[in-house]
């Protein structure tokens, strides 16, 4: 089974010039969903006990939760500004136009915990880099950022100072 065939390209979404990688066909297929989680779990470091998996809102929550279960780790949501109910640490980062802010609960990670960050797509790397900063501000150690896919031509990996892994590269 080729996971690529479950990724749907949507040209000019959400704006002209962007080819959106829609993972909903992959999520909807039981075998593709299982294979994605299993294959990504195999790419996780196996010599370090992962304490927490951080999933990035919102598509990072699905496979992130499945990875947490497989790694016997806790799951931590990182959300857009204003969505988390308790005390938060915030990080703003640049987008193509303007700025966005991501937040994490201040008690989500204890100093020294080993953290794996998951999202569906690595594009320019700004989002994942901001999440690395949030985790590090709480004293966590990022052991890997992993993704279903990497848009390699955008060179997002260059923005990340931690090991990365992905199942598909475009
Ligand atoms: P970036 O910060 O540029 O690496 O963007 C990563 C975030 O934006 C991730 O949360 C992705 O879900 C989303 N994203 C960026 N580009 C795309 C794309 N072409 N298709 C789907 N999602 C994307």
py3Dmol code that shows the C-alpha trace and the ligand (Angstrom):
import py3Dmol

protein = """\
ATOM      1  CA  UNK A   1       0.000   0.000   0.000  1.00  0.00           C
ATOM      2  CA  UNK A   2       1.359   3.404  -0.997  1.00  0.00           C
ATOM      3  CA  UNK A   3       0.459   6.136   1.446  1.00  0.00           C
ATOM      4  CA  UNK A   4       1.020   8.803  -1.261  1.00  0.00           C
ATOM      5  CA  UNK A   5      -2.151   7.635  -2.975  1.00  0.00           C
ATOM      6  CA  UNK A   6      -4.171   8.664   0.109  1.00  0.00           C
ATOM      7  CA  UNK A   7      -2.900  12.263   0.074  1.00  0.00           C
ATOM      8  CA  UNK A   8      -5.158  14.536  -1.981  1.00  0.00           C
ATOM      9  CA  UNK A   9      -3.670  17.642  -3.596  1.00  0.00           C
ATOM     10  CA  UNK A  10      -5.952  20.674  -3.476  1.00  0.00           C
ATOM     11  CA  UNK A  11      -4.556  23.444  -5.692  1.00  0.00           C
ATOM     12  CA  UNK A  12      -4.986  27.062  -4.599  1.00  0.00           C
ATOM     13  CA  UNK A  13      -6.220  26.242  -1.076  1.00  0.00           C
ATOM     14  CA  UNK A  14      -6.396  28.148   1.244  1.00  0.00           C
ATOM     15  CA  UNK A  15      -5.039  30.763  -1.151  1.00  0.00           C
ATOM     16  CA  UNK A  16      -3.745  31.001  -4.722  1.00  0.00           C
ATOM     17  CA  UNK A  17      -0.391  29.323  -5.306  1.00  0.00           C
ATOM     18  CA  UNK A  18      -0.592  26.882  -2.367  1.00  0.00           C
ATOM     19  CA  UNK A  19      -1.103  23.179  -3.094  1.00  0.00           C
ATOM     20  CA  UNK A  20      -2.803  21.932   0.049  1.00  0.00           C
ATOM     21  CA  UNK A  21      -1.933  18.368   1.090  1.00  0.00           C
ATOM     22  CA  UNK A  22      -5.253  16.984   2.307  1.00  0.00           C
ATOM     23  CA  UNK A  23      -4.773  13.988   4.628  1.00  0.00           C
ATOM     24  CA  UNK A  24      -8.487  13.261   5.167  1.00  0.00           C
ATOM     25  CA  UNK A  25      -8.534  10.333   2.658  1.00  0.00           C
ATOM     26  CA  UNK A  26      -5.630   8.778   4.588  1.00  0.00           C
ATOM     27  CA  UNK A  27      -7.423   9.285   7.916  1.00  0.00           C
ATOM     28  CA  UNK A  28     -10.622   7.800   6.495  1.00  0.00           C
ATOM     29  CA  UNK A  29      -9.015   4.539   5.395  1.00  0.00           C
ATOM     30  CA  UNK A  30      -8.501   2.095   8.286  1.00  0.00           C
ATOM     31  CA  UNK A  31      -5.434   0.416   6.733  1.00  0.00           C
ATOM     32  CA  UNK A  32      -3.760   3.665   5.685  1.00  0.00           C
ATOM     33  CA  UNK A  33      -4.394   5.192   9.118  1.00  0.00           C
ATOM     34  CA  UNK A  34      -2.935   2.176  10.908  1.00  0.00           C
ATOM     35  CA  UNK A  35       0.048   1.995   8.575  1.00  0.00           C
ATOM     36  CA  UNK A  36       0.815   5.709   9.045  1.00  0.00           C
ATOM     37  CA  UNK A  37       0.861   5.424  12.830  1.00  0.00           C
ATOM     38  CA  UNK A  38       2.824   2.161  12.809  1.00  0.00           C
ATOM     39  CA  UNK A  39       5.440   3.353  10.311  1.00  0.00           C
ATOM     40  CA  UNK A  40       5.940   6.674  12.102  1.00  0.00           C
ATOM     41  CA  UNK A  41       6.245   4.870  15.444  1.00  0.00           C
ATOM     42  CA  UNK A  42       9.054   2.786  13.892  1.00  0.00           C
ATOM     43  CA  UNK A  43      10.933   6.004  13.034  1.00  0.00           C
ATOM     44  CA  UNK A  44      10.783   7.251  16.633  1.00  0.00           C
ATOM     45  CA  UNK A  45      14.006   6.954  18.655  1.00  0.00           C
ATOM     46  CA  UNK A  46      13.979   3.606  20.453  1.00  0.00           C
ATOM     47  CA  UNK A  47      16.923   4.256  22.750  1.00  0.00           C
ATOM     48  CA  UNK A  48      15.233   7.121  24.629  1.00  0.00           C
ATOM     49  CA  UNK A  49      12.035   6.825  26.672  1.00  0.00           C
ATOM     50  CA  UNK A  50       9.626   9.442  25.298  1.00  0.00           C
ATOM     51  CA  UNK A  51       7.622  11.028  28.134  1.00  0.00           C
ATOM     52  CA  UNK A  52       5.289  13.251  26.095  1.00  0.00           C
ATOM     53  CA  UNK A  53       4.088  13.507  22.510  1.00  0.00           C
ATOM     54  CA  UNK A  54       3.163  17.074  21.574  1.00  0.00           C
ATOM     55  CA  UNK A  55       0.587  17.346  18.757  1.00  0.00           C
ATOM     56  CA  UNK A  56       0.153  20.595  16.841  1.00  0.00           C
ATOM     57  CA  UNK A  57      -3.422  21.864  16.289  1.00  0.00           C
ATOM     58  CA  UNK A  58      -5.313  20.431  14.726  1.00  0.00           C
ATOM     59  CA  UNK A  59      -4.219  17.770  12.271  1.00  0.00           C
ATOM     60  CA  UNK A  60      -1.282  16.852  14.507  1.00  0.00           C
ATOM     61  CA  UNK A  61      -3.668  15.639  17.194  1.00  0.00           C
ATOM     62  CA  UNK A  62      -4.801  12.513  15.358  1.00  0.00           C
ATOM     63  CA  UNK A  63      -1.596  10.644  14.568  1.00  0.00           C
ATOM     64  CA  UNK A  64       0.046  12.363  17.579  1.00  0.00           C
ATOM     65  CA  UNK A  65      -2.466  10.640  19.848  1.00  0.00           C
ATOM     66  CA  UNK A  66      -1.840   7.301  18.156  1.00  0.00           C
ATOM     67  CA  UNK A  67       1.924   7.751  18.597  1.00  0.00           C
ATOM     68  CA  UNK A  68       1.487   8.593  22.288  1.00  0.00           C
ATOM     69  CA  UNK A  69      -0.428   5.342  22.767  1.00  0.00           C
ATOM     70  CA  UNK A  70       2.241   3.317  20.939  1.00  0.00           C
ATOM     71  CA  UNK A  71       5.108   4.964  22.834  1.00  0.00           C
ATOM     72  CA  UNK A  72       3.257   4.750  26.162  1.00  0.00           C
ATOM     73  CA  UNK A  73       3.725   8.493  26.498  1.00  0.00           C
ATOM     74  CA  UNK A  74       1.366  11.281  27.519  1.00  0.00           C
ATOM     75  CA  UNK A  75      -0.229  13.514  24.888  1.00  0.00           C
ATOM     76  CA  UNK A  76       0.050  17.316  24.975  1.00  0.00           C
ATOM     77  CA  UNK A  77      -1.921  19.617  22.670  1.00  0.00           C
ATOM     78  CA  UNK A  78      -0.364  22.807  21.343  1.00  0.00           C
ATOM     79  CA  UNK A  79      -3.171  25.129  20.258  1.00  0.00           C
ATOM     80  CA  UNK A  80      -3.784  28.458  18.602  1.00  0.00           C
ATOM     81  CA  UNK A  81      -3.988  31.505  20.876  1.00  0.00           C
ATOM     82  CA  UNK A  82      -6.959  31.617  23.246  1.00  0.00           C
ATOM     83  CA  UNK A  83      -8.066  27.979  22.996  1.00  0.00           C
ATOM     84  CA  UNK A  84      -6.383  26.416  26.029  1.00  0.00           C
ATOM     85  CA  UNK A  85      -8.240  26.986  29.317  1.00  0.00           C
ATOM     86  CA  UNK A  86      -5.414  27.016  31.900  1.00  0.00           C
ATOM     87  CA  UNK A  87      -2.215  29.110  32.238  1.00  0.00           C
ATOM     88  CA  UNK A  88      -0.222  29.125  29.022  1.00  0.00           C
ATOM     89  CA  UNK A  89       3.183  29.854  27.585  1.00  0.00           C
ATOM     90  CA  UNK A  90       2.926  31.528  24.152  1.00  0.00           C
ATOM     91  CA  UNK A  91       5.138  31.772  21.128  1.00  0.00           C
ATOM     92  CA  UNK A  92       4.530  33.978  18.116  1.00  0.00           C
ATOM     93  CA  UNK A  93       6.047  33.182  14.767  1.00  0.00           C
ATOM     94  CA  UNK A  94       6.081  34.719  11.316  1.00  0.00           C
ATOM     95  CA  UNK A  95       3.784  33.549   8.550  1.00  0.00           C
ATOM     96  CA  UNK A  96       3.990  34.480   4.901  1.00  0.00           C
ATOM     97  CA  UNK A  97       1.707  37.406   5.758  1.00  0.00           C
ATOM     98  CA  UNK A  98       1.597  38.511   9.387  1.00  0.00           C
ATOM     99  CA  UNK A  99       2.004  36.435  12.513  1.00  0.00           C
ATOM    100  CA  UNK A 100       0.414  33.576  14.434  1.00  0.00           C
ATOM    101  CA  UNK A 101       0.626  32.529  18.074  1.00  0.00           C
ATOM    102  CA  UNK A 102       0.722  29.022  19.532  1.00  0.00           C
ATOM    103  CA  UNK A 103       0.211  28.113  23.176  1.00  0.00           C
ATOM    104  CA  UNK A 104       0.922  25.237  25.568  1.00  0.00           C
ATOM    105  CA  UNK A 105      -0.203  24.754  29.169  1.00  0.00           C
ATOM    106  CA  UNK A 106       2.572  25.768  31.560  1.00  0.00           C
ATOM    107  CA  UNK A 107       2.294  22.468  33.461  1.00  0.00           C
ATOM    108  CA  UNK A 108       2.246  20.268  30.338  1.00  0.00           C
ATOM    109  CA  UNK A 109       5.918  19.320  30.476  1.00  0.00           C
ATOM    110  CA  UNK A 110       8.239  18.893  33.432  1.00  0.00           C
ATOM    111  CA  UNK A 111      11.900  19.969  33.239  1.00  0.00           C
ATOM    112  CA  UNK A 112      14.034  17.222  31.711  1.00  0.00           C
ATOM    113  CA  UNK A 113      11.175  15.305  30.080  1.00  0.00           C
ATOM    114  CA  UNK A 114      11.837  13.815  26.646  1.00  0.00           C
ATOM    115  CA  UNK A 115       9.401  15.159  24.097  1.00  0.00           C
ATOM    116  CA  UNK A 116       8.459  14.120  20.593  1.00  0.00           C
ATOM    117  CA  UNK A 117       6.660  16.708  18.451  1.00  0.00           C
ATOM    118  CA  UNK A 118       4.245  15.613  15.719  1.00  0.00           C
ATOM    119  CA  UNK A 119       2.430  17.444  12.915  1.00  0.00           C
ATOM    120  CA  UNK A 120       0.977  16.346   9.591  1.00  0.00           C
ATOM    121  CA  UNK A 121       3.064  18.549   7.274  1.00  0.00           C
ATOM    122  CA  UNK A 122       6.479  20.209   7.568  1.00  0.00           C
ATOM    123  CA  UNK A 123       6.398  23.167   5.172  1.00  0.00           C
ATOM    124  CA  UNK A 124       8.577  26.231   5.932  1.00  0.00           C
ATOM    125  CA  UNK A 125       9.315  24.944   9.452  1.00  0.00           C
ATOM    126  CA  UNK A 126       8.105  28.053  11.296  1.00  0.00           C
ATOM    127  CA  UNK A 127       5.368  26.197  13.156  1.00  0.00           C
ATOM    128  CA  UNK A 128       7.525  23.299  14.327  1.00  0.00           C
ATOM    129  CA  UNK A 129      10.348  25.674  15.317  1.00  0.00           C
ATOM    130  CA  UNK A 130       7.908  27.700  17.464  1.00  0.00           C
ATOM    131  CA  UNK A 131       6.705  24.505  19.155  1.00  0.00           C
ATOM    132  CA  UNK A 132      10.313  23.450  19.860  1.00  0.00           C
ATOM    133  CA  UNK A 133      10.785  26.830  21.587  1.00  0.00           C
ATOM    134  CA  UNK A 134       7.630  26.325  23.688  1.00  0.00           C
ATOM    135  CA  UNK A 135       8.774  22.880  24.827  1.00  0.00           C
ATOM    136  CA  UNK A 136      12.270  24.138  25.614  1.00  0.00           C
ATOM    137  CA  UNK A 137      10.892  27.109  27.580  1.00  0.00           C
ATOM    138  CA  UNK A 138       9.172  24.601  29.868  1.00  0.00           C
ATOM    139  CA  UNK A 139      12.449  22.688  30.276  1.00  0.00           C
ATOM    140  CA  UNK A 140      11.567  19.802  27.971  1.00  0.00           C
ATOM    141  CA  UNK A 141      14.108  18.122  25.697  1.00  0.00           C
ATOM    142  CA  UNK A 142      12.901  17.704  22.107  1.00  0.00           C
ATOM    143  CA  UNK A 143      14.177  14.341  20.865  1.00  0.00           C
ATOM    144  CA  UNK A 144      12.485  14.392  17.458  1.00  0.00           C
ATOM    145  CA  UNK A 145       9.984  16.280  15.313  1.00  0.00           C
ATOM    146  CA  UNK A 146       8.100  13.932  13.028  1.00  0.00           C
ATOM    147  CA  UNK A 147       5.629  14.455  10.221  1.00  0.00           C
ATOM    148  CA  UNK A 148       3.523  12.421   7.855  1.00  0.00           C
ATOM    149  CA  UNK A 149       5.148  14.430   5.083  1.00  0.00           C
ATOM    150  CA  UNK A 150       7.817  16.996   4.443  1.00  0.00           C
ATOM    151  CA  UNK A 151       7.630  19.532   1.624  1.00  0.00           C
ATOM    152  CA  UNK A 152      11.360  19.225   1.075  1.00  0.00           C
ATOM    153  CA  UNK A 153      11.543  22.022  -1.497  1.00  0.00           C
ATOM    154  CA  UNK A 154      10.605  24.553   1.231  1.00  0.00           C
ATOM    155  CA  UNK A 155      13.650  23.500   3.298  1.00  0.00           C
ATOM    156  CA  UNK A 156      11.799  23.637   6.624  1.00  0.00           C
ATOM    157  CA  UNK A 157      14.276  21.160   8.108  1.00  0.00           C
ATOM    158  CA  UNK A 158      16.897  23.933   8.082  1.00  0.00           C
ATOM    159  CA  UNK A 159      14.871  25.840  10.700  1.00  0.00           C
ATOM    160  CA  UNK A 160      14.900  22.915  13.139  1.00  0.00           C
ATOM    161  CA  UNK A 161      17.873  22.130  15.338  1.00  0.00           C
ATOM    162  CA  UNK A 162      16.544  18.703  16.355  1.00  0.00           C
ATOM    163  CA  UNK A 163      16.346  15.353  14.534  1.00  0.00           C
ATOM    164  CA  UNK A 164      13.412  15.099  12.150  1.00  0.00           C
ATOM    165  CA  UNK A 165      11.651  12.169  10.486  1.00  0.00           C
ATOM    166  CA  UNK A 166       8.859  11.900   7.932  1.00  0.00           C
ATOM    167  CA  UNK A 167       7.197   9.147   5.924  1.00  0.00           C
ATOM    168  CA  UNK A 168       6.832  11.056   2.651  1.00  0.00           C
ATOM    169  CA  UNK A 169       8.945  13.740   1.021  1.00  0.00           C
ATOM    170  CA  UNK A 170       7.774  16.015  -1.774  1.00  0.00           C
TER     171      UNK A 170
END
"""
ligand_1 = """\
23
LIG
P 5.082 25.685 8.260
O 5.091 26.477 9.538
O 5.252 26.517 7.039
O 6.057 24.513 8.310
O 3.620 25.091 8.106
C 3.258 23.978 8.795
C 1.817 24.027 9.222
O 0.946 24.500 8.201
C 1.346 22.628 9.548
O 0.525 22.678 10.707
C 0.602 22.174 8.326
O -0.545 21.456 8.703
C 0.222 23.443 7.596
N 0.604 23.439 6.179
C 1.540 24.205 5.584
N 1.598 24.007 4.284
C 0.689 23.048 4.012
C 0.269 22.374 2.810
N 0.813 22.657 1.621
N -0.688 21.439 2.913
C -1.241 21.154 4.134
N -0.897 21.742 5.270
C 0.051 22.688 5.222
"""
view = py3Dmol.view(width=600, height=400)
view.addModel(protein, "pdb")
view.setStyle({"model": 0}, {"cartoon": {"style": "trace"}})
view.addModel(ligand_1, "xyz")
view.setStyle({"model": 1}, {"stick": {}})
view.zoomTo()
view.show()
